[in-house]
Amino acid sequence: MNRNPRTQGICELTLESRDPERLARFYESALGLPRISHEGDRIWLACGDRARLGLWRDGEKEFGDRGGRHVHFALSVAPGELDALVARLDELGHRERDPVEHDGGDRSLYLRDPEGNVVELWDFFERDQRVDVGDLASDERTAAA
């Protein structure tokens, strides 16, 4: 397995939505993701300094894009911020379960957005830990989801 990937991480993730505006309001209010733009049937939200979340109405796009199924996606959060997000989600009535603590002390919170997508809020990368791609490939962290 290549231990020196040629990419620097995910810069964009796009979800199909029956109602992109409704889904954007959820991510803006529950997670504080700022809106970058709204272009026709697409809304873009910032996810940190180097990534964006696209919320697109379903249907084929100009590059043959079609929505598909995914297991879940994770957003990185700073250590200590997870508890503030739990409080915010409780306030909005969106929390379904408690955070999960993983071996090593990092924690995740799993929730569903209004379209049913499973979102993980994970503080691992913000703890200055380095990832061994081989270890993560066999990791079963998502079994708790």
Protein Blocks (a to p, Z undefined) as FASTA:
>chain_A
ZZbdfbebjfbdcdddfblmlmmmmmmmmnopacfbdehjaccddehjkbccddddeddd
fkopacdddfbdcddddehjlmmmmmmmmmnopafbdcdddehhiacdddddfkopacdd
dfklmnopacdfklmmmpcklmmZZ
